[in-house]
Amino acid sequence: MSLQAFALIIVAGLIHAGWNVAAKKAGGDSRFAFFTSIIMMVIWAPLGWWVGRDVVPGWGRAEWAVVVISGLLHVAYYVTLLRGYRHADLTVVYPLARGSGPLLSSMVAIAFLGEHISTLGAAGIAGVVLGVFFIAGGPALLRPRSDPEARLRLRRGLLYGVLTGVFIASYTVVDGYGVRLLLMSPILIDYMGNFVRVFLLAPVVLRDLPEARRLWAQQWRWAALVALVSPVAYVLVLYAMQTAPMSHVAPAREVSMLFAALIGGHLLGEGDRAVRIVGAVLIALGVTALGLG
């Protein structure tokens, strides 16, 4: 992995952790996802037009298929993530989602896209996954809890975290195929996929407009923050994927856990600091191994 790709992933990780904390604090549902998509479509329109004005008219079926499938998967990912944040702790859902997604996408890239990984790179993946496990609670995840409500929140966190990870793995493979094999612009994949997201989420808002207006008044500031910064994080990752193997980039994104452990733990008061530090160190070592391997 080049130093440039590595730097892009580090910056993307910081941004990604920040907007996930914002989404958690907003406490929104699929209507919040619609709000962010609408704002995203507006504020990033000049850049989308500038990059795509001469490119999009020349797209064929393969390019449009990537955009549509990517948009569908991103809707499923975001709605599942928001639902997990409403029913469980960020420090369970986020680590499991971020850990299981790259692990799955790396395995797909190695098994089906012909990518190769060194022993050091494989050790890096293992370090990232183990670090995520510790940040999510470590051995405490495996011990029974006496509080029924705590057990329920943990089970929900595990379920939504892994399910979100499946969608992360899916859209990472689809978008990686677009930028690496079809040579599509990372900016256009994300921006054009946003129209798919708006189309799919609009019926949820239109079913109850008074409630949507009430939620908009409460959540538009959080939605604007997420809309402004979340595309930057993902586009940086896609640019990194143009020069570095997907099986390296996807797990290296887990550097965001270093920032989420500090930001989320401080603002939300979740989790054991000592266990979280152990997980952060393991992730840092794993990311370093991926960069070298």
Buried (B, 14 or more C-beta within 10 A) or exposed (E): BEEEBBEBBBBBBBBBBBBBBBBBBBBBBBBBBBBBBBBBBEEBEEBBEEBBEEEBEEBEEEBEBBBBBBBBBBBBBBBBBBBBBBBBBBBBBBBBBBBBBBBBBBBBBBEEBEBEBEEEBBBBBBBBBBBBBBBBBBEEBEEEBEEEEEEEBBBBBBBBBBBBBBBBBBBBBBBBBBBBEBEBBBBBBBBBBBBBBBEBBEEBBEEEEEEBEEBBEEBBEBBBBBBBBBBBBBBBBBBBBBEBBBBBBBBBBBBBBBBBBBBBBEEBEBBBEEBBBBBBBBBBBBBBBBBEB
